[in-house]
Amino acid sequence: DFLNNVCTNIILLRNKKLEYYGGNYDTYIRTRKEMETQQMKRYDWEQEQIKSMKEYIARFGHGSAKLARQAQSKEKTLEKMIQAGLTEKVKSDVVVSFVFHNVGK
């Protein structure tokens, strides 16, 4: 409740980049969770595509002329995907906890 009443914008430092979130703390949590879910789905889809393309290339790369051409086409598509940049896997944040001992003053 306190953070919801005080915060209007939140800035997250992640991977040496600043990410800006508007709204209160609950909005930040909800938005961040949605973005991480989308990123994970995109990552899983890309990994599945890469896996299926590599299997196709390995299976038909040296077959008949038609299948070999298709395998070469899939290989070029795979290279373009990698050059364009792949989605990173979602990493969980490092949790740091502090303990302050009573010094007896």
Residue frames as a rotation matrix with the C-alpha (Angstrom) as fourth column:
ASP 1
0.562 0.827 0.000 0.00
0.827 -0.562 0.000 0.00
0.000 0.000 -1.000 0.00
PHE 2
0.408 -0.480 -0.777 2.78
0.199 -0.784 0.588 2.41
-0.891 -0.394 -0.224 0.90
LEU 3
-0.667 -0.726 0.167 4.60
0.288 -0.045 0.957 1.89
-0.687 0.686 0.239 -2.42
ASN 4
-0.230 0.666 0.709 1.35
0.968 0.086 0.234 2.22
0.095 0.741 -0.665 -4.38
ASN 5
0.753 0.574 -0.320 0.64
0.626 -0.776 0.080 5.58
-0.203 -0.261 -0.944 -2.77
VAL 6
0.340 -0.719 -0.606 4.19
-0.001 -0.644 0.765 6.95
-0.941 -0.259 -0.220 -3.11
CYS 7
-0.628 -0.715 0.307 5.40
0.244 0.193 0.950 5.65
-0.739 0.671 0.053 -6.50
THR 8
0.482 0.738 -0.472 4.21
-0.335 -0.342 -0.878 7.11
-0.810 0.581 0.082 -9.78
ASN 9
0.707 -0.368 -0.604 7.07
-0.562 0.226 -0.796 5.88
0.429 0.902 -0.047 -11.98
ILE 10
0.681 -0.517 0.519 9.51
-0.146 0.599 0.787 3.02
-0.718 -0.612 0.333 -11.44
ILE 11
0.484 -0.650 -0.586 12.93
-0.813 -0.088 -0.575 2.62
0.322 0.755 -0.571 -13.05
LEU 12
0.873 -0.190 0.448 14.50
-0.033 0.895 0.444 -0.85
-0.486 -0.403 0.776 -13.12
LEU 13
0.139 -0.898 -0.418 18.21
-0.982 -0.179 0.058 -1.34
-0.127 0.402 -0.907 -13.75
ARG 14
0.587 0.080 0.806 18.66
-0.079 0.996 -0.041 -4.67
-0.806 -0.039 0.591 -15.53
ASN 15
0.415 -0.525 0.744 21.48
0.854 0.507 -0.119 -5.89
-0.315 0.684 0.658 -17.77
LYS 16
-0.570 -0.723 -0.391 23.12
0.612 -0.691 0.385 -2.45
-0.548 -0.020 0.836 -17.59
LYS 17
-0.720 0.444 0.534 19.98
0.276 -0.523 0.807 -0.85
0.637 0.728 0.254 -19.07
LEU 18
-0.868 0.495 -0.045 17.26
-0.194 -0.421 -0.886 1.25
-0.458 -0.760 0.462 -17.51
GLU 19
-0.643 0.759 0.105 13.67
0.560 0.373 0.739 0.13
0.522 0.534 -0.665 -17.98
TYR 20
-0.921 0.337 0.193 10.93
-0.388 -0.821 -0.418 2.67
0.017 -0.460 0.888 -17.24
TYR 21
-0.545 0.808 -0.224 7.51
0.744 0.589 0.316 1.70
0.388 0.006 -0.922 -15.90
GLY 22
-0.693 0.398 0.601 4.66
-0.411 -0.903 0.125 4.17
0.593 -0.161 0.789 -15.39
GLY 23
0.353 0.921 -0.165 2.05
-0.247 0.262 0.933 3.84
0.902 -0.289 0.320 -12.69
ASN 24
0.461 -0.119 0.879 2.11
-0.887 -0.078 0.455 2.57
0.015 -0.990 -0.142 -9.15
TYR 25
-0.495 -0.777 0.389 3.92
-0.801 0.582 0.143 -0.50
-0.337 -0.241 -0.910 -7.79
ASP 26
-0.016 0.567 0.824 1.09
-0.026 0.823 -0.567 -2.96
-1.000 -0.030 0.002 -8.53
THR 27
0.891 0.308 -0.334 0.99
-0.297 -0.161 -0.941 -1.76
-0.343 0.938 -0.052 -12.14
TYR 28
0.088 -0.955 -0.283 4.76
-0.995 -0.072 -0.066 -2.23
0.042 0.288 -0.957 -12.37
ILE 29
-0.513 -0.262 0.818 4.54
-0.468 0.884 -0.011 -5.81
-0.720 -0.388 -0.575 -11.05
ARG 30
0.401 0.777 0.485 1.68
0.094 0.492 -0.866 -6.68
-0.911 0.393 0.124 -13.42
THR 31
0.832 -0.115 -0.543 3.36
-0.541 -0.391 -0.745 -5.08
-0.127 0.913 -0.387 -16.47
ARG 32
-0.173 -0.985 -0.003 6.72
-0.978 0.172 0.121 -6.69
-0.119 0.024 -0.993 -15.75
LYS 33
-0.332 0.123 0.935 5.14
-0.213 0.956 -0.202 -10.12
-0.919 -0.267 -0.291 -15.32
GLU 34
0.743 0.660 0.112 3.27
0.015 0.152 -0.988 -9.76
-0.669 0.736 0.103 -18.64
MET 35
0.597 -0.586 -0.548 6.44
-0.801 -0.391 -0.453 -8.69
0.051 0.709 -0.703 -20.44
GLU 36
-0.450 -0.783 0.430 8.43
-0.808 0.562 0.177 -11.60
-0.381 -0.268 -0.885 -18.98
THR 37
0.066 0.574 0.816 5.67
0.016 0.817 -0.576 -14.03
-0.998 0.051 0.045 -20.01
GLN 38
0.923 0.267 -0.278 5.72
-0.233 -0.187 -0.954 -12.67
-0.306 0.945 -0.111 -23.58
GLN 39
0.174 -0.947 -0.270 9.52
-0.984 -0.156 -0.087 -12.87
0.041 0.281 -0.959 -23.66
MET 40
-0.453 -0.325 0.830 9.48
-0.495 0.866 0.069 -16.49
-0.741 -0.380 -0.554 -22.44
LYS 41
0.503 0.705 0.500 6.88
0.122 0.515 -0.849 -17.46
-0.856 0.488 0.173 -25.07
ARG 42
0.846 -0.247 -0.473 8.92
-0.533 -0.409 -0.740 -15.77
-0.011 0.878 -0.478 -27.79
TYR 43
-0.183 -0.963 0.200 12.11
-0.962 0.218 0.166 -17.50
-0.203 -0.162 -0.966 -26.55
ASP 44
-0.213 0.181 0.960 10.41
-0.158 0.963 -0.217 -20.93
-0.964 -0.197 -0.177 -26.49
TRP 45
0.823 0.565 0.067 8.99
0.007 0.108 -0.994 -20.38
-0.569 0.818 0.085 -30.00
GLU 46
0.542 -0.696 -0.471 12.40
-0.834 -0.376 -0.404 -19.37
0.104 0.611 -0.784 -31.39
GLN 47
-0.404 -0.735 0.545 14.12
-0.787 0.583 0.203 -22.35
-0.467 -0.347 -0.814 -29.77
GLU 48
0.161 0.558 0.814 11.49
0.070 0.816 -0.573 -24.70
-0.984 0.150 0.092 -31.22
GLN 49
0.938 0.161 -0.308 11.95
-0.262 -0.253 -0.931 -23.16
-0.228 0.954 -0.195 -34.68
ILE 50
0.127 -0.976 -0.177 15.73
-0.992 -0.122 -0.040 -23.50
0.017 0.180 -0.983 -34.44
LYS 51
-0.365 -0.229 0.902 15.44
-0.462 0.886 0.038 -27.11
-0.808 -0.403 -0.430 -33.32
SER 52
0.513 0.648 0.563 13.07
0.176 0.562 -0.808 -28.09
-0.840 0.514 0.174 -36.13
MET 53
0.845 -0.253 -0.471 15.18
-0.534 -0.426 -0.730 -26.28
-0.016 0.869 -0.495 -38.77
LYS 54
-0.169 -0.975 0.145 18.37
-0.967 0.192 0.164 -27.98
-0.188 -0.112 -0.976 -37.60
GLU 55
-0.177 0.186 0.966 16.65
-0.132 0.969 -0.211 -31.39
-0.975 -0.165 -0.147 -37.65
TYR 56
0.841 0.534 0.082 15.36
0.045 0.082 -0.996 -30.74
-0.539 0.841 0.045 -41.18
ILE 57
0.552 -0.715 -0.429 18.78
-0.829 -0.419 -0.370 -29.59
0.085 0.560 -0.824 -42.38
ALA 58
-0.384 -0.735 0.559 20.48
-0.780 0.582 0.230 -32.63
-0.495 -0.348 -0.796 -40.84
ARG 59
0.019 0.480 0.877 17.93
0.055 0.875 -0.480 -35.03
-0.998 0.058 -0.010 -42.31
PHE 60
0.716 0.441 0.541 17.55
0.537 0.148 -0.831 -33.65
-0.447 0.885 -0.131 -45.84
GLY 61
0.509 -0.556 -0.657 20.70
-0.431 -0.826 0.364 -31.59
-0.745 0.098 -0.660 -46.39
HIS 62
-0.563 -0.795 -0.227 22.33
-0.645 0.251 0.722 -34.25
-0.517 0.552 -0.654 -48.54
GLY 63
-0.106 0.635 0.765 19.26
0.269 0.759 -0.593 -35.86
-0.957 0.143 -0.251 -50.07
SER 64
0.124 0.246 0.961 17.60
0.985 0.087 -0.149 -35.24
-0.120 0.965 -0.232 -53.42
ALA 65
-0.699 -0.479 0.531 18.12
0.604 -0.793 0.080 -31.90
0.383 0.376 0.844 -55.16
LYS 66
0.056 0.817 0.574 14.70
0.103 -0.577 0.810 -30.54
0.993 0.014 -0.116 -54.19
LEU 67
0.831 0.269 -0.486 15.04
0.466 0.140 0.874 -31.44
0.304 -0.953 -0.009 -50.51
ALA 68
-0.106 -0.947 -0.304 18.65
0.990 -0.130 0.060 -30.21
-0.096 -0.295 0.951 -50.43
ARG 69
-0.554 -0.022 0.832 17.52
0.359 -0.908 0.215 -26.81
0.751 0.418 0.511 -51.79
GLN 70
0.532 0.815 0.229 14.82
0.046 -0.297 0.954 -26.61
0.846 -0.497 -0.196 -49.15
ALA 71
0.608 -0.397 -0.688 17.38
0.794 0.296 0.531 -27.50
-0.007 -0.869 0.495 -46.48
GLN 72
-0.524 -0.822 0.222 19.71
0.830 -0.552 -0.081 -24.77
0.189 0.142 0.972 -47.77
SER 73
-0.170 0.561 0.810 16.82
0.093 -0.809 0.580 -22.30
0.981 0.174 0.086 -47.67
LYS 74
0.836 0.478 -0.272 16.07
0.269 0.076 0.960 -23.25
0.479 -0.875 -0.065 -44.05
GLU 75
0.144 -0.876 -0.461 19.77
0.987 0.094 0.130 -22.87
-0.070 -0.474 0.878 -43.23
LYS 76
-0.630 -0.320 0.708 19.77
0.479 -0.878 0.029 -19.33
0.612 0.357 0.705 -44.66
THR 77
0.326 0.840 0.433 16.61
-0.026 -0.450 0.893 -18.50
0.945 -0.302 -0.124 -42.71
LEU 78
0.741 -0.110 -0.663 18.25
0.651 0.361 0.668 -19.81
0.166 -0.926 0.339 -39.54
GLU 79
-0.351 -0.936 -0.024 21.35
0.932 -0.347 -0.110 -17.68
0.095 -0.061 0.994 -40.13
LYS 80
-0.405 0.278 0.871 19.18
0.152 -0.919 0.364 -14.59
0.901 0.280 0.330 -40.66
MET 81
0.711 0.691 -0.132 17.32
0.191 -0.009 0.981 -15.28
0.676 -0.723 -0.139 -37.40
ILE 82
0.423 -0.636 -0.646 20.61
0.900 0.215 0.378 -15.53
-0.101 -0.741 0.664 -35.51
GLN 83
-0.590 -0.675 0.442 22.05
0.739 -0.673 -0.042 -12.40
0.326 0.302 0.896 -37.14
ALA 84
-0.037 0.678 0.735 18.89
0.060 -0.732 0.678 -10.40
0.998 0.069 -0.014 -36.35
GLY 85
-0.747 -0.289 0.599 19.27
-0.561 -0.210 -0.801 -11.36
0.357 -0.934 -0.005 -32.70
LEU 86
-0.296 0.614 -0.731 17.51
0.366 0.781 0.507 -13.98
0.882 -0.117 -0.456 -30.68
THR 87
0.502 0.570 0.650 15.35
-0.459 -0.462 0.759 -13.41
0.733 -0.679 0.030 -27.63
GLU 88
-0.643 -0.749 0.159 17.16
-0.493 0.247 -0.834 -13.94
0.586 -0.615 -0.528 -24.34
LYS 89
-0.160 0.533 -0.831 15.88
0.589 0.727 0.353 -16.44
0.792 -0.433 -0.430 -21.83
VAL 90
0.541 0.426 0.726 14.11
-0.320 -0.694 0.645 -14.83
0.778 -0.581 -0.239 -18.88
LYS 91
-0.440 -0.739 -0.510 16.44
0.372 0.366 -0.853 -14.70
0.817 -0.565 0.114 -15.89
SER 92
0.645 0.643 -0.413 15.22
0.634 -0.147 0.760 -14.40
0.428 -0.751 -0.503 -12.35
ASP 93
0.493 -0.418 0.763 16.48
-0.405 -0.887 -0.224 -11.50
0.770 -0.198 -0.607 -10.30
VAL 94
-0.404 -0.689 -0.601 19.16
0.426 0.440 -0.790 -11.97
0.810 -0.575 0.116 -7.69
VAL 95
0.726 0.678 0.116 17.69
0.150 -0.319 0.936 -11.61
0.672 -0.662 -0.333 -4.24
VAL 96
-0.496 -0.866 0.062 19.82
0.212 -0.190 -0.959 -9.83
0.842 -0.462 0.278 -1.66
SER 97
0.690 0.707 -0.156 18.85
0.331 -0.118 0.936 -9.77
0.643 -0.698 -0.315 1.97
PHE 98
-0.318 -0.759 0.567 20.39
-0.235 -0.517 -0.823 -7.72
0.918 -0.395 -0.014 4.76
VAL 99
0.537 0.392 -0.747 20.55
0.650 0.372 0.663 -8.56
0.538 -0.841 -0.055 8.44
PHE 100
-0.063 -0.498 0.865 21.34
-0.330 -0.807 -0.489 -5.83
0.942 -0.317 -0.113 10.93
HIS 101
-0.021 -0.029 -0.999 22.42
0.763 0.646 -0.035 -7.10
0.646 -0.763 0.008 14.32
ASN 102
0.916 0.355 0.188 21.75
0.120 -0.689 0.715 -5.17
0.383 -0.633 -0.673 17.49
VAL 103
0.012 -0.991 0.135 24.99
0.177 -0.131 -0.976 -3.49
0.984 0.036 0.174 18.55
GLY 104
0.123 0.116 -0.986 23.79
0.928 0.340 0.156 -3.02
0.353 -0.933 -0.066 22.12
LYS 105
-0.808 -0.425 0.408 23.86
0.288 -0.889 -0.356 0.78
0.514 -0.170 0.841 22.42
